[in-house]
Each structure stands twice: as structure tokens, then as C-alpha cells.
Amino acid sequence: MDTFNNWTPVKDLVGEFFIIDVHQDHEGLKILLKAESENSISILITFTQYLLYKNVDESGRIRLWAHAEFEDPKWQFCVSTNSSLIKWLKEESDGIYEDRKMTHYLIKTWTDVLDVISEVEPKVTIIK
């Protein structure tokens, strides 16, 4: 079973966030999120390096919800260094990534679950 810990990309986050945009280019992976209230902030999470990302409709991650209290908004940003997705990536790479230290970032919204595996901590920018 996966073990996730809370990740706080920005202090004092208020409300549930929604994915506005996911963009991949030569600069990396950019995830733009906005909180549900009109006057709230947006945050841009930029992974300059990543090994994997996937976005799944929340209804496709029922098993994830069964193992944790992900309905609680404080669990909308999580990390793990020992997840089944990291294990799968190491196995699938046939040993290329075996000795590399990876972090699994999980971003949960009301409609999506976005997973990113990276060896580098992302840059987080507040947009008001």
C-alpha cells in the first residue's frame, strides 16, 4: 500500500484547487491550479525535470480514496518516496532508474488526480 505525506507547496492554502492547465514543453511540465473561490490565488507548479506524469479522472482512482482520507482538502497535495507508481517505473525501466531517488507528487482536485514523478523538487509560483 502506498504511503503519502502532506506536501505544502505554498503556506496557508485555502480551499480546494482545480487544474486550469497542464503544459509540457522544453522547459518542463507546468501545472496551473486555481482555488475554487473567485478572489483566490492561482499557483503554477513547474517541474523542470520529471520522469513521468499522468492525469486521471478522480473516478478512476477509487482505490486510492479507499486507503486514505483524501476527501479532506488538506490532502490535496501529497508526496511519497515509496509509492507503487515509483516501483512500477523502476521495474518498467528494466533497472535504469533502480538506484535513483525519486519523489511521487500527487495533486488531488475534485475532478482529477495528477501524479508526477521527479528527482527534482518543483518550483512553485503564486499568481494573484
TIVO-2410 file (N, C-alpha, C; in nm, 3 decimals):
# residues 128
REC num residu      c1      c2      c3 atome chaine
REC   1      M   0.084  -0.118   0.000     N      A
REC   1      M   0.000   0.000   0.000    CA      A
REC   1      M   0.089   0.125   0.000     C      A
REC   2      D   0.050   0.224  -0.077     N      A
REC   2      D   0.125   0.349  -0.084    CA      A
REC   2      D   0.111   0.429   0.045     C      A
REC   3      T   0.219   0.497   0.081     N      A
REC   3      T   0.217   0.586   0.196    CA      A
REC   3      T   0.250   0.726   0.147     C      A
REC   4      F   0.156   0.816   0.165     N      A
REC   4      F   0.174   0.955   0.124    CA      A
REC   4      F   0.181   1.045   0.247     C      A
REC   5      N   0.256   1.152   0.233     N      A
REC   5      N   0.263   1.256   0.335    CA      A
REC   5      N   0.211   1.386   0.274     C      A
REC   6      N   0.160   1.472   0.360     N      A
REC   6      N   0.117   1.604   0.311    CA      A
REC   6      N   0.235   1.678   0.252     C      A
REC   7      W   0.209   1.751   0.147     N      A
REC   7      W   0.308   1.839   0.083    CA      A
REC   7      W   0.245   1.978   0.081     C      A
REC   8      T   0.317   2.077   0.127     N      A
REC   8      T   0.266   2.214   0.131    CA      A
REC   8      T   0.346   2.298   0.032     C      A
REC   9      P   0.300   2.307  -0.094     N      A
REC   9      P   0.375   2.385  -0.192    CA      A
REC   9      P   0.375   2.535  -0.160     C      A
REC  10      V   0.267   2.581  -0.095     N      A
REC  10      V   0.253   2.721  -0.054    CA      A
REC  10      V   0.186   2.722   0.083     C      A
REC  11      K   0.238   2.802   0.176     N      A
REC  11      K   0.178   2.809   0.309    CA      A
REC  11      K   0.040   2.873   0.303     C      A
REC  12      D  -0.043   2.832   0.395     N      A
REC  12      D  -0.177   2.890   0.415    CA      A
REC  12      D  -0.266   2.880   0.291     C      A
REC  13      L  -0.262   2.767   0.224     N      A
REC  13      L  -0.353   2.747   0.110    CA      A
REC  13      L  -0.495   2.734   0.162     C      A
REC  14      V  -0.587   2.799   0.093     N      A
REC  14      V  -0.727   2.797   0.135    CA      A
REC  14      V  -0.811   2.743   0.021     C      A
REC  15      G  -0.897   2.649   0.052     N      A
REC  15      G  -0.991   2.598  -0.046    CA      A
REC  15      G  -0.935   2.487  -0.132     C      A
REC  16      E  -1.025   2.427  -0.206     N      A
REC  16      E  -0.990   2.319  -0.298    CA      A
REC  16      E  -0.942   2.380  -0.430     C      A
REC  17      F  -0.839   2.322  -0.487     N      A
REC  17      F  -0.785   2.371  -0.613    CA      A
REC  17      F  -0.835   2.288  -0.731     C      A
REC  18      F  -0.841   2.354  -0.846     N      A
REC  18      F  -0.879   2.289  -0.971    CA      A
REC  18      F  -0.766   2.307  -1.071     C      A
REC  19      I  -0.748   2.208  -1.158     N      A
REC  19      I  -0.648   2.219  -1.264    CA      A
REC  19      I  -0.704   2.308  -1.374     C      A
REC  20      I  -0.632   2.415  -1.405     N      A
REC  20      I  -0.667   2.504  -1.514    CA      A
REC  20      I  -0.595   2.463  -1.642     C      A
REC  21      D  -0.466   2.425  -1.627     N      A
REC  21      D  -0.387   2.390  -1.745    CA      A
REC  21      D  -0.272   2.299  -1.705     C      A
REC  22      V  -0.241   2.206  -1.792     N      A
REC  22      V  -0.121   2.123  -1.781    CA      A
REC  22      V  -0.049   2.139  -1.914     C      A
REC  23      H   0.076   2.184  -1.907     N      A
REC  23      H   0.151   2.214  -2.029    CA      A
REC  23      H   0.290   2.153  -2.021     C      A
REC  24      Q   0.327   2.081  -2.126     N      A
REC  24      Q   0.458   2.018  -2.133    CA      A
REC  24      Q   0.533   2.077  -2.252     C      A
REC  25      D   0.655   2.125  -2.227     N      A
REC  25      D   0.739   2.175  -2.337    CA      A
REC  25      D   0.886   2.159  -2.298     C      A
REC  26      H   0.975   2.223  -2.372     N      A
REC  26      H   1.119   2.208  -2.347    CA      A
REC  26      H   1.162   2.262  -2.211     C      A
REC  27      E   1.080   2.343  -2.146     N      A
REC  27      E   1.112   2.395  -2.014    CA      A
REC  27      E   1.064   2.304  -1.902     C      A
REC  28      G   0.988   2.202  -1.935     N      A
REC  28      G   0.941   2.108  -1.834    CA      A
REC  28      G   0.790   2.093  -1.836     C      A
REC  29      L   0.737   2.056  -1.721     N      A
REC  29      L   0.595   2.034  -1.702    CA      A
REC  29      L   0.540   2.145  -1.614     C      A
REC  30      K   0.437   2.214  -1.663     N      A
REC  30      K   0.378   2.326  -1.588    CA      A
REC  30      K   0.232   2.291  -1.557     C      A
REC  31      I   0.198   2.304  -1.429     N      A
REC  31      I   0.062   2.274  -1.383    CA      A
REC  31      I   0.007   2.400  -1.320     C      A
REC  32      L  -0.099   2.455  -1.380     N      A
REC  32      L  -0.163   2.575  -1.329    CA      A
REC  32      L  -0.289   2.534  -1.255     C      A
REC  33      L  -0.297   2.575  -1.128     N      A
REC  33      L  -0.410   2.543  -1.041    CA      A
REC  33      L  -0.472   2.671  -0.990     C      A
REC  34      K  -0.604   2.668  -0.971     N      A
REC  34      K  -0.674   2.783  -0.915    CA      A
REC  34      K  -0.766   2.733  -0.805     C      A
REC  35      A  -0.773   2.809  -0.696     N      A
REC  35      A  -0.864   2.774  -0.587    CA      A
REC  35      A  -1.007   2.805  -0.630     C      A
REC  36      E  -1.101   2.740  -0.564     N      A
REC  36      E  -1.241   2.746  -0.607    CA      A
REC  36      E  -1.307   2.883  -0.590     C      A
REC  37      S  -1.265   2.963  -0.493     N      A
REC  37      S  -1.330   3.092  -0.474    CA      A
REC  37      S  -1.280   3.195  -0.576     C      A
REC  38      E  -1.365   3.291  -0.612     N      A
REC  38      E  -1.335   3.388  -0.718    CA      A
REC  38      E  -1.211   3.472  -0.693     C      A
REC  39      N  -1.194   3.519  -0.572     N      A
REC  39      N  -1.083   3.609  -0.541    CA      A
REC  39      N  -0.958   3.538  -0.490     C      A
REC  40      S  -0.952   3.409  -0.510     N      A
REC  40      S  -0.840   3.333  -0.456    CA      A
REC  40      S  -0.721   3.331  -0.551     C      A
REC  41      I  -0.613   3.278  -0.501     N      A
REC  41      I  -0.489   3.274  -0.578    CA      A
REC  41      I  -0.488   3.156  -0.674     C      A
REC  42      S  -0.397   3.165  -0.768     N      A
REC  42      S  -0.362   3.052  -0.852    CA      A
REC  42      S  -0.217   3.018  -0.820     C      A
REC  43      I  -0.181   2.894  -0.844     N      A
REC  43      I  -0.041   2.857  -0.827    CA      A
REC  43      I   0.005   2.783  -0.952     C      A
REC  44      L   0.129   2.809  -0.988     N      A
REC  44      L   0.192   2.742  -1.100    CA      A
REC  44      L   0.302   2.653  -1.044     C      A
REC  45      I   0.289   2.524  -1.068     N      A
REC  45      I   0.390   2.429  -1.024    CA      A
REC  45      I   0.467   2.386  -1.148     C      A
REC  46      T   0.599   2.410  -1.146     N      A
REC  46      T   0.683   2.381  -1.263    CA      A
REC  46      T   0.786   2.275  -1.227     C      A
REC  47      F   0.780   2.165  -1.298     N      A
REC  47      F   0.881   2.060  -1.286    CA      A
REC  47      F   0.976   2.077  -1.403     C      A
REC  48      T   1.099   2.123  -1.376     N      A
REC  48      T   1.195   2.141  -1.484    CA      A
REC  48      T   1.247   2.006  -1.533     C      A
REC  49      Q   1.231   1.906  -1.451     N      A
REC  49      Q   1.271   1.770  -1.486    CA      A
REC  49      Q   1.168   1.677  -1.424     C      A
REC  50      Y   1.122   1.580  -1.500     N      A
REC  50      Y   1.030   1.479  -1.447    CA      A
REC  50      Y   1.048   1.352  -1.527     C      A
REC  51      L   1.012   1.242  -1.468     N      A
REC  51      L   1.026   1.112  -1.533    CA      A
REC  51      L   0.892   1.057  -1.581     C      A
REC  52      L   0.785   1.101  -1.518     N      A
REC  52      L   0.652   1.051  -1.552    CA      A
REC  52      L   0.548   1.149  -1.502     C      A
REC  53      Y   0.441   1.164  -1.579     N      A
REC  53      Y   0.323   1.230  -1.526    CA      A
REC  53      Y   0.200   1.167  -1.588     C      A
REC  54      K   0.092   1.170  -1.514     N      A
REC  54      K  -0.036   1.120  -1.564    CA      A
REC  54      K  -0.148   1.196  -1.494     C      A
REC  55      N  -0.256   1.213  -1.566     N      A
REC  55      N  -0.374   1.280  -1.511    CA      A
REC  55      N  -0.492   1.186  -1.530     C      A
REC  56      V  -0.558   1.153  -1.420     N      A
REC  56      V  -0.669   1.058  -1.425    CA      A
REC  56      V  -0.791   1.124  -1.362     C      A
REC  57      D  -0.906   1.106  -1.424     N      A
REC  57      D  -1.032   1.150  -1.364    CA      A
REC  57      D  -1.043   1.084  -1.226     C      A
REC  58      E  -1.090   1.160  -1.128     N      A
REC  58      E  -1.094   1.110  -0.991    CA      A
REC  58      E  -1.173   0.980  -0.978     C      A
REC  59      S  -1.270   0.956  -1.064     N      A
REC  59      S  -1.347   0.832  -1.056    CA      A
REC  59      S  -1.263   0.711  -1.094     C      A
REC  60      G  -1.149   0.733  -1.159     N      A
REC  60      G  -1.058   0.625  -1.193    CA      A
REC  60      G  -0.957   0.595  -1.084     C      A
REC  61      R  -0.970   0.660  -0.970     N      A
REC  61      R  -0.875   0.639  -0.859    CA      A
REC  61      R  -0.948   0.603  -0.729     C      A
REC  62      I  -1.056   0.527  -0.741     N      A
REC  62      I  -1.136   0.487  -0.625    CA      A
REC  62      I  -1.052   0.413  -0.521     C      A
REC  63      R  -0.964   0.326  -0.564     N      A
REC  63      R  -0.880   0.250  -0.471    CA      A
REC  63      R  -0.792   0.343  -0.388     C      A
REC  64      L  -0.743   0.450  -0.448     N      A
REC  64      L  -0.664   0.550  -0.376    CA      A
REC  64      L  -0.745   0.609  -0.261     C      A
REC  65      W  -0.868   0.645  -0.288     N      A
REC  65      W  -0.955   0.704  -0.185    CA      A
REC  65      W  -0.983   0.605  -0.073     C      A
REC  66      A  -0.988   0.477  -0.105     N      A
REC  66      A  -1.019   0.376  -0.004    CA      A
REC  66      A  -0.907   0.360   0.098     C      A
REC  67      H  -0.783   0.399   0.062     N      A
REC  67      H  -0.669   0.380   0.150    CA      A
REC  67      H  -0.628   0.506   0.226     C      A
REC  68      A  -0.696   0.615   0.205     N      A
REC  68      A  -0.657   0.740   0.272    CA      A
REC  68      A  -0.777   0.831   0.284     C      A
REC  69      E  -0.760   0.936   0.360     N      A
REC  69      E  -0.868   1.033   0.379    CA      A
REC  69      E  -0.853   1.148   0.281     C      A
REC  70      F  -0.855   1.117   0.154     N      A
REC  70      F  -0.832   1.217   0.051    CA      A
REC  70      F  -0.950   1.312   0.030     C      A
REC  71      E  -1.063   1.287   0.095     N      A
REC  71      E  -1.175   1.382   0.087    CA      A
REC  71      E  -1.141   1.509   0.164     C      A
REC  72      D  -1.052   1.499   0.260     N      A
REC  72      D  -1.009   1.614   0.339    CA      A
REC  72      D  -0.920   1.703   0.252     C      A
REC  73      P  -0.954   1.833   0.234     N      A
REC  73      P  -0.874   1.922   0.148    CA      A
REC  73      P  -0.727   1.931   0.185     C      A
REC  74      K  -0.692   1.903   0.310     N      A
REC  74      K  -0.551   1.912   0.347    CA      A
REC  74      K  -0.468   1.805   0.276     C      A
REC  75      W  -0.534   1.706   0.218     N      A
REC  75      W  -0.464   1.601   0.145    CA      A
REC  75      W  -0.463   1.624  -0.006     C      A
REC  76      Q  -0.484   1.748  -0.050     N      A
REC  76      Q  -0.487   1.771  -0.195    CA      A
REC  76      Q  -0.348   1.775  -0.256     C      A
REC  77      F  -0.244   1.796  -0.177     N      A
REC  77      F  -0.106   1.794  -0.224    CA      A
REC  77      F  -0.029   1.693  -0.138     C      A
REC  78      C   0.024   1.589  -0.200     N      A
REC  78      C   0.090   1.481  -0.126    CA      A
REC  78      C   0.220   1.441  -0.195     C      A
REC  79      V   0.307   1.377  -0.117     N      A
REC  79      V   0.431   1.323  -0.171    CA      A
REC  79      V   0.457   1.184  -0.112     C      A
REC  80      S   0.532   1.106  -0.189     N      A
REC  80      S   0.575   0.976  -0.143    CA      A
REC  80      S   0.710   0.945  -0.207     C      A
REC  81      T   0.795   0.879  -0.133     N      A
REC  81      T   0.921   0.832  -0.192    CA      A
REC  81      T   0.920   0.681  -0.209     C      A
REC  82      N   0.805   0.620  -0.179     N      A
REC  82      N   0.795   0.475  -0.188    CA      A
REC  82      N   0.656   0.435  -0.235     C      A
REC  83      S   0.614   0.485  -0.349     N      A
REC  83      S   0.481   0.454  -0.398    CA      A
REC  83      S   0.484   0.339  -0.499     C      A
REC  84      S   0.369   0.282  -0.524     N      A
REC  84      S   0.360   0.175  -0.624    CA      A
REC  84      S   0.391   0.229  -0.764     C      A
REC  85      L   0.365   0.356  -0.789     N      A
REC  85      L   0.396   0.414  -0.919    CA      A
REC  85      L   0.547   0.427  -0.938     C      A
REC  86      I   0.621   0.464  -0.835     N      A
REC  86      I   0.767   0.467  -0.842    CA      A
REC  86      I   0.819   0.325  -0.866     C      A
REC  87      K   0.764   0.230  -0.792     N      A
REC  87      K   0.805   0.091  -0.809    CA      A
REC  87      K   0.780   0.045  -0.952     C      A
REC  88      W   0.663   0.076  -1.006     N      A
REC  88      W   0.631   0.038  -1.143    CA      A
REC  88      W   0.730   0.100  -1.241     C      A
REC  89      L   0.762   0.229  -1.225     N      A
REC  89      L   0.855   0.297  -1.315    CA      A
REC  89      L   0.993   0.232  -1.311     C      A
REC  90      K   1.040   0.198  -1.192     N      A
REC  90      K   1.171   0.132  -1.179    CA      A
REC  90      K   1.171  -0.004  -1.246     C      A
REC  91      E   1.063  -0.079  -1.228     N      A
REC  91      E   1.053  -0.210  -1.292    CA      A
REC  91      E   1.042  -0.197  -1.443     C      A
REC  92      E   0.960  -0.106  -1.489     N      A
REC  92      E   0.937  -0.086  -1.632    CA      A
REC  92      E   1.062  -0.039  -1.705     C      A
REC  93      S   1.150   0.034  -1.634     N      A
REC  93      S   1.274   0.084  -1.696    CA      A
REC  93      S   1.383  -0.023  -1.702     C      A
REC  94      D   1.351  -0.142  -1.654     N      A
REC  94      D   1.445  -0.255  -1.657    CA      A
REC  94      D   1.577  -0.223  -1.589     C      A
REC  95      G   1.567  -0.152  -1.476     N      A
REC  95      G   1.684  -0.125  -1.395    CA      A
REC  95      G   1.753   0.008  -1.417     C      A
REC  96      I   1.718   0.081  -1.522     N      A
REC  96      I   1.784   0.209  -1.550    CA      A
REC  96      I   1.767   0.307  -1.434     C      A
REC  97      Y   1.649   0.307  -1.373     N      A
REC  97      Y   1.621   0.401  -1.264    CA      A
REC  97      Y   1.636   0.339  -1.125     C      A
REC  98      E   1.685   0.218  -1.117     N      A
REC  98      E   1.686   0.143  -0.991    CA      A
REC  98      E   1.750   0.218  -0.874     C      A
REC  99      D   1.862   0.283  -0.895     N      A
REC  99      D   1.933   0.348  -0.784    CA      A
REC  99      D   1.904   0.497  -0.773     C      A
REC 100      R   1.805   0.544  -0.843     N      A
REC 100      R   1.777   0.687  -0.842    CA      A
REC 100      R   1.672   0.721  -0.737     C      A
REC 101      K   1.693   0.835  -0.671     N      A
REC 101      K   1.599   0.881  -0.568    CA      A
REC 101      K   1.489   0.962  -0.635     C      A
REC 102      M   1.368   0.913  -0.625     N      A
REC 102      M   1.254   0.977  -0.690    CA      A
REC 102      M   1.149   1.016  -0.586     C      A
REC 103      T   1.074   1.118  -0.619     N      A
REC 103      T   0.960   1.157  -0.537    CA      A
REC 103      T   0.836   1.155  -0.623     C      A
REC 104      H   0.730   1.099  -0.568     N      A
REC 104      H   0.599   1.094  -0.634    CA      A
REC 104      H   0.516   1.209  -0.575     C      A
REC 105      Y   0.482   1.305  -0.660     N      A
REC 105      Y   0.396   1.417  -0.621    CA      A
REC 105      Y   0.256   1.384  -0.668     C      A
REC 106      L   0.158   1.396  -0.578     N      A
REC 106      L   0.019   1.369  -0.611    CA      A
REC 106      L  -0.061   1.495  -0.584     C      A
REC 107      I  -0.134   1.540  -0.685     N      A
REC 107      I  -0.219   1.658  -0.672    CA      A
REC 107      I  -0.362   1.611  -0.695     C      A
REC 108      K  -0.445   1.626  -0.593     N      A
REC 108      K  -0.583   1.579  -0.599    CA      A
REC 108      K  -0.677   1.699  -0.604     C      A
REC 109      T  -0.764   1.699  -0.702     N      A
REC 109      T  -0.869   1.801  -0.709    CA      A
REC 109      T  -1.004   1.728  -0.704     C      A
REC 110      W  -1.112   1.804  -0.712     N      A
REC 110      W  -1.244   1.741  -0.711    CA      A
REC 110      W  -1.268   1.658  -0.836     C      A
REC 111      T  -1.196   1.686  -0.942     N      A
REC 111      T  -1.223   1.617  -1.068    CA      A
REC 111      T  -1.105   1.538  -1.124     C      A
REC 112      D  -0.985   1.561  -1.073     N      A
REC 112      D  -0.866   1.497  -1.128    CA      A
REC 112      D  -0.770   1.453  -1.018     C      A
REC 113      V  -0.686   1.356  -1.054     N      A
REC 113      V  -0.571   1.320  -0.973    CA      A
REC 113      V  -0.451   1.322  -1.067     C      A
REC 114      L  -0.358   1.411  -1.041     N      A
REC 114      L  -0.241   1.426  -1.125    CA      A
REC 114      L  -0.120   1.374  -1.048     C      A
REC 115      D  -0.047   1.281  -1.109     N      A
REC 115      D   0.071   1.222  -1.049    CA      A
REC 115      D   0.193   1.265  -1.129     C      A
REC 116      V   0.300   1.304  -1.059     N      A
REC 116      V   0.426   1.339  -1.123    CA      A
REC 116      V   0.537   1.271  -1.044     C      A
REC 117      I   0.630   1.207  -1.116     N      A
REC 117      I   0.748   1.150  -1.053    CA      A
REC 117      I   0.867   1.230  -1.102     C      A
REC 118      S   0.945   1.280  -1.006     N      A
REC 118      S   1.059   1.364  -1.039    CA      A
REC 118      S   1.172   1.338  -0.941     C      A
REC 119      E   1.293   1.369  -0.986     N      A
REC 119      E   1.409   1.364  -0.898    CA      A
REC 119      E   1.442   1.503  -0.846     C      A
REC 120      V   1.372   1.603  -0.896     N      A
REC 120      V   1.397   1.742  -0.862    CA      A
REC 120      V   1.271   1.804  -0.805     C      A
REC 121      E   1.285   1.878  -0.696     N      A
REC 121      E   1.170   1.946  -0.636    CA      A
REC 121      E   1.118   2.053  -0.733     C      A
REC 122      P   0.987   2.066  -0.744     N      A
REC 122      P   0.933   2.165  -0.838    CA      A
REC 122      P   0.944   2.308  -0.786     C      A
REC 123      K   0.937   2.401  -0.879     N      A
REC 123      K   0.929   2.544  -0.845    CA      A
REC 123      K   0.781   2.579  -0.834     C      A
REC 124      V   0.744   2.652  -0.731     N      A
REC 124      V   0.605   2.690  -0.711    CA      A
REC 124      V   0.595   2.842  -0.713     C      A
REC 125      T   0.507   2.894  -0.799     N      A
REC 125      T   0.488   3.038  -0.813    CA      A
REC 125      T   0.344   3.073  -0.780     C      A
REC 126      I   0.325   3.174  -0.695     N      A
REC 126      I   0.191   3.223  -0.662    CA      A
REC 126      I   0.151   3.327  -0.765     C      A
REC 127      I   0.029   3.316  -0.817     N      A
REC 127      I  -0.026   3.412  -0.912    CA      A
REC 127      I  -0.151   3.469  -0.850     C      A
REC 128      K  -0.152   3.601  -0.828     N      A
REC 128      K  -0.268   3.665  -0.765    CA      A
REC 128      K  -0.359   3.728  -0.867     C      A
***
